[in-house]
Amino acid sequence: MAFRNYCPKVRFPMKKTLCALLALAVTVSLAACSAGKNPAASPGTTASYEPSGSPDTPPPSAAPPQTLLTAENFPRLDGSTATIPLGEAVVAAVLGIPRGDAAAYINFSGTNNAFFALAAAPGDGNTGAYAADVLIVYEPPAETLGQFGDSVEMTAIGRDALVFLVNASNPISNLTTEQLQKIYTGEYTDWSQLGGTPGEILPYQRPQTSGSQTMFTKLVMRDLPLVNAPAGLVSADMGGLIEAIASYDNGVSAIGYNVWYYVQNMKPDPNVKILTIDGAAPNRETIKSGEYPFVNDFFAVIRADEPADSPARILCEWLTGAQAAELIAREGYAELNS
């Protein structure tokens, strides 16, 4: 895979010192958190989400020293839809601002778009400048990674899973990997072939460049040919797919896939059921351990030529450390299996 995995090295003493100070400052921020609802989101470029049970972020008085990351030099963040809550939590913790104010500092444009915002060379159809400095993002299509080669550095910071959804009225609760493959190659076309109520299977897909489609192709279909989905069965956004499966019209016949964190924390719907796969239910523990079969990491990403002491590299290194791991867990994401 055409990317360079970055690990902090001893050869950057200034960077290590700054990162240590930032970690200390954010430790104070995390300790200052208290239970309760976050303030209402301020107008910003990205909607604000709060996972159930997520604590408040610290007040401005807990901000790190001005020699580190500030509102003036904070890197421009972009990323995947399902990492919007994490992006807000990172901004709030590092800058010491209320969670509701953090949305103004991020612009999460989706997995594939985020990579182009970070790594497409100025002048290549862009405005002449990079549009993002740090990504908190899911894995993009192989074609995108191949296009940028060694120009980006990716470090895994957390883990998520691809989950399959059916309407809550569908009696099917578990499918095997082989059954899913046969649905999406077109071999199975009726729910009765799977022990369900007779009726046409409507297999929803996502656009080719979406993070969930990348996970689906990589983890489920592998090299199997994917049936061509009618335009009406390709959902342009993650929320739209959930709504289609939850709906009364055709919803009972539908099946689709999405990212576990998004379904569980950002758009839960009582009319949608998450299937167990090969007998394993997706949750934080089974995703972390890999017991659930369709698991993939998400990443902190920067350009490979970022200077050792740049704000982008300092933030990216902090995202790979213990304080960020604590924050990732508190936001409800699955941690890496160390």
C-alpha positions in Angstrom: 0.0 0.0 0.0 1.5 3.3 -1.1 1.8 5.3 2.1 4.4 5.7 4.8 3.6 4.7 8.3 5.0 7.3 10.7 6.4 6.6 14.2 8.0 9.4 16.4 11.8 9.2 16.3 14.4 10.4 18.8 16.0 12.5 16.1 13.6 15.3 16.7 14.4 16.5 20.3 12.5 19.8 19.9 9.4 17.9 18.7 9.6 15.5 21.6 9.7 18.3 24.1 6.8 20.2 22.6 4.7 17.0 22.4 5.5 16.2 26.0 4.4 19.7 27.1 1.2 19.4 25.0 0.5 16.0 26.5 0.9 17.5 30.0 -1.5 20.4 29.1 -4.1 18.1 27.7 -3.9 15.8 30.7 -5.0 18.8 32.8 -7.8 19.5 30.3 -9.0 15.9 30.5 -8.9 15.9 34.3 -11.1 19.0 34.3 -13.9 17.3 32.5 -17.2 16.8 34.2 -20.4 14.9 33.4 -23.4 16.6 31.7 -24.4 17.9 28.3 -22.2 20.0 26.1 -23.2 23.5 25.2 -25.1 24.1 22.0 -22.9 24.0 18.9 -21.7 27.3 17.5 -22.1 27.9 13.8 -19.3 26.1 12.0 -18.5 24.2 8.9 -19.3 20.8 10.3 -22.3 19.6 12.4 -21.6 18.9 16.1 -22.3 15.5 17.5 -22.2 14.2 21.1 -22.1 10.5 21.8 -24.3 9.3 24.6 -22.6 9.6 27.9 -19.7 11.8 26.5 -18.5 14.2 29.2 -18.1 17.9 28.9 -14.8 19.3 27.6 -12.8 21.7 29.8 -13.3 25.5 30.0 -10.9 27.9 28.2 -8.8 28.3 31.4 -7.5 24.7 30.9 -5.9 25.6 27.5 -2.3 24.6 26.9 0.6 27.1 27.1 0.8 29.6 24.3 4.1 28.1 23.1 2.2 25.0 21.9 -1.0 24.8 19.8 -3.2 27.9 20.0 -6.3 29.1 18.2 -4.0 31.1 15.9 -1.7 28.2 14.8 -4.1 25.2 15.2 -3.8 22.9 12.2 -6.7 22.7 9.8 -8.5 19.4 10.5 -10.4 17.4 7.9 -11.6 13.8 8.0 -14.3 11.2 7.7 -17.9 11.7 8.7 -17.7 9.2 11.5 -14.8 10.9 13.1 -16.5 14.3 13.4 -17.1 13.8 17.1 -13.5 12.8 17.7 -12.3 15.9 15.8 -14.4 18.2 17.9 -13.2 16.4 21.1 -9.5 16.8 20.0 -10.0 20.6 19.4 -11.8 21.1 22.6 -9.2 19.2 24.7 -6.1 20.7 23.1 -7.4 24.3 23.0 -9.3 24.1 26.3 -12.5 25.4 24.8 -16.1 24.2 25.2 -17.1 21.3 23.0 -19.8 23.4 21.3 -17.2 25.9 20.1 -14.9 23.2 18.6 -17.0 22.7 15.4 -15.9 26.1 14.1 -12.3 24.7 13.9 -12.9 21.7 11.7 -14.2 21.0 8.2 -14.7 17.2 7.7 -15.4 16.6 4.0 -15.4 12.8 3.9 -12.7 10.2 3.5 -11.7 10.6 -0.1 -12.1 14.4 -0.2 -10.1 14.8 2.9 -7.0 13.1 1.3 -7.2 15.5 -1.6 -7.5 18.4 0.7 -4.4 17.3 2.5 -2.2 15.9 -0.2 -3.2 17.2 -3.7 -0.3 19.4 -4.9 -1.2 23.1 -5.0 -2.1 24.0 -8.6 -3.5 20.6 -9.4 -7.0 21.8 -9.8 -6.8 23.4 -6.3 -6.8 27.0 -5.3 -3.1 27.1 -5.0 -2.8 26.0 -1.3 -3.5 22.9 0.7 -6.9 22.9 2.3 -6.1 20.7 5.3 -3.1 20.0 7.5 -4.1 17.0 9.6 -6.7 14.3 8.9 -8.6 12.0 11.3 -9.8 9.6 8.7 -10.8 6.2 7.6 -8.8 4.3 5.0 -9.4 5.7 1.5 -9.6 3.7 -1.8 -6.4 2.1 -2.9 -6.4 4.3 -6.0 -6.3 7.4 -3.8 -3.4 6.2 -1.7 -1.6 5.1 -4.8 -2.0 8.6 -6.3 -0.2 10.3 -3.4 2.5 7.7 -3.0 4.9 8.6 -0.2 3.6 12.1 0.2 1.5 11.3 3.3 2.2 9.6 6.6 -0.5 7.6 8.2 -0.6 6.3 11.8 -3.4 4.1 13.2 -5.0 5.7 16.2 -8.3 3.7 16.6 -10.5 1.0 15.2 -14.0 0.7 13.8 -16.0 -1.9 11.9 -18.2 -2.3 8.9 -21.7 -3.4 10.1 -24.7 -4.7 8.1 -28.1 -3.3 8.6 -31.6 -4.5 8.0 -35.1 -3.2 8.9 -36.0 -4.0 12.5 -39.0 -6.1 11.2 -36.8 -8.4 9.3 -36.6 -11.8 11.1 -33.0 -12.3 10.0 -30.5 -11.5 12.8 -27.3 -13.2 11.7 -25.6 -13.7 8.4 -22.3 -15.4 7.5 -19.6 -13.8 5.4 -20.4 -16.3 2.6 -24.1 -15.3 2.6 -23.2 -11.6 2.4 -20.9 -12.3 -0.5 -23.7 -14.2 -2.3 -26.1 -11.3 -1.7 -23.7 -8.8 -3.2 -22.6 -11.0 -6.2 -26.3 -11.5 -7.0 -26.5 -15.2 -6.3 -29.0 -14.7 -3.5 -31.9 -12.4 -4.5 -34.7 -13.5 -2.1 -34.8 -13.5 1.7 -36.3 -17.0 1.7 -32.9 -18.3 0.4 -31.5 -17.2 3.8 -34.3 -18.5 6.0 -36.3 -15.3 6.0 -39.7 -14.1 4.9 -40.1 -14.5 1.1 -39.4 -11.2 -0.6 -36.8 -9.5 -2.9 -33.5 -8.6 -1.4 -32.6 -4.9 -2.0 -28.9 -4.7 -1.4 -27.8 -1.0 -0.9 -24.3 0.1 -1.6 -22.2 3.3 -1.0 -20.3 5.4 -3.6 -17.0 4.0 -4.8 -14.9 6.6 -3.1 -16.6 6.4 0.4 -14.8 5.0 3.4 -17.5 2.4 4.1 -17.3 1.2 0.4 -13.6 0.8 0.8 -14.1 -1.3 3.9 -16.8 -3.3 2.2 -14.6 -4.1 -0.8 -11.6 -4.9 1.2 -13.1 -6.8 4.1 -16.1 -8.5 2.6 -16.0 -8.9 -1.1 -12.2 -9.1 -1.5 -11.8 -10.2 -5.2 -15.4 -11.2 -5.8 -17.3 -9.4 -8.5 -19.8 -6.9 -7.1 -23.3 -6.8 -8.6 -24.1 -3.5 -10.3 -26.5 -1.7 -8.0 -29.3 0.4 -9.6 -28.9 4.1 -9.0 -31.7 4.0 -6.4 -29.7 1.5 -4.3 -26.6 3.6 -4.0 -26.8 5.9 -1.0 -24.7 9.1 -1.4 -24.5 9.6 2.3 -24.3 7.5 5.5 -27.5 8.9 7.0 -29.5 8.4 3.8 -28.7 4.7 3.9 -30.0 4.3 7.4 -33.1 6.2 6.5 -33.7 4.0 3.5 -33.5 0.8 5.5 -35.6 2.3 8.3 -38.4 3.4 6.0 -41.7 1.6 5.6 -41.5 1.6 1.8 -39.1 -1.2 0.7 -37.2 -1.0 4.0 -38.3 -4.4 5.1 -36.6 -5.8 2.0 -33.4 -3.8 2.2 -29.9 -4.6 3.5 -27.0 -2.2 3.6 -23.7 -1.5 5.4 -22.3 1.4 7.3 -19.6 2.2 9.9 -20.4 0.9 13.4 -19.6 4.1 15.3 -21.8 6.2 13.1 -24.8 3.8 13.4 -24.3 3.3 17.1 -23.5 6.9 18.3 -24.3 9.5 15.6 -27.5 8.2 14.0 -29.1 5.4 16.0 -32.5 4.4 14.7 -34.9 2.0 16.4 -36.2 0.9 13.0 -32.8 -0.5 12.0 -31.2 -3.7 13.2 -27.5 -4.4 13.2 -26.8 -7.9 12.2 -24.4 -10.3 13.9 -21.9 -11.7 11.4 -20.6 -15.3 11.7 -22.2 -15.2 15.2 -20.2 -12.2 16.4 -22.0 -9.0 17.5 -20.1 -5.7 16.8 -19.3 -3.7 20.0 -16.2 -2.0 21.3 -14.7 -5.1 22.8 -15.2 -7.4 19.7 -14.0 -4.6 17.4 -10.9 -4.0 19.5 -10.1 -7.7 19.7 -11.0 -8.6 16.1 -13.6 -11.2 17.2 -16.0 -9.3 15.0 -14.8 -10.1 11.4 -15.0 -6.8 9.6 -12.6 -4.5 11.5 -10.4 -1.7 10.1 -8.3 1.0 11.7 -8.7 4.7 11.3 -5.7 7.1 11.1 -4.1 10.4 11.9 -2.5 11.6 8.6 -0.1 14.5 7.7 2.0 15.4 4.8 5.3 13.6 4.8 7.3 16.8 4.4 5.9 18.5 7.5 8.7 20.1 9.5 9.7 18.4 12.8 8.2 21.2 15.0 5.2 22.2 12.8 1.8 22.5 14.5 0.5 19.7 12.2 3.2 17.2 13.2 3.0 18.1 16.9 -0.8 17.5 16.8 -0.4 14.3 14.8 2.1 12.9 17.2 -0.1 13.8 20.1 -2.9 11.9 18.4 -0.7 8.7 18.6 -0.1 9.0 22.3 -1.6 8.0 25.6 -3.7 11.1 26.2 -5.3 10.9 22.7 -6.0 7.1 23.3 -7.8 8.0 26.4 -9.9 10.6 24.6 -10.7 8.2 21.8 -12.0 5.6 24.3 -14.0 8.2 26.1 -15.7 9.3 22.9 -16.9 5.7 22.4 -14.5 4.6 19.7 -12.8 1.2 19.9 -9.1 1.4 20.8 -6.3 -0.3 19.1 -5.6 -3.8 20.4 -2.2 -3.2 22.0 
